[in-house]
């Protein structure tokens, strides 16, 4: 888990230092923008906030049986929620919001009392009032992550029930 988060942070910093925001992000091919927007940031502060979030979300203390699967699915969700924004979107935060959604226990009110959840709620609330940020895509990514988490747990329960049935 530590290697993954370090690799992501190094990649994001390297792209910011060498490329910045590519010209095609403001008017290039739509598919290219949707596939690449997660890797570019508006400025160094934006990148720093996302790197801190990467460090937190990819903490070794977090239990995730499949971190690479979660990262790949979160990236796909980020690509899919891209059309929900009415303005150009850049940054890794949609991927992070989806990963947070993947970590929410189903039907649990205890998760909402943790410091991560409280920070998440405050940031999302502030985001709704900042015109440059797309709260819609962030909330959609989080909800998709929650749905995927619930789907994975349901499949795991079904397969374990089936195994118990056939092992009799």
Secondary structure, DSSP 8 states (H G I E B T S, - for coil): -HHHHHHHHHHHHHHHHHTSS-GGGGTS-HHHHHHHGGG--SSHHHHHHHHHHHHHHT-TTS--TTHHHHHHHHHHHHHHHGGG-SS---SSHHHHHHHHHHTS-TT-SSGGGSHHHHHHHHHHHHHHH-TTS-HHHHHHHHHHHHHHHHHHHHHHHHHHHHHHHHT-
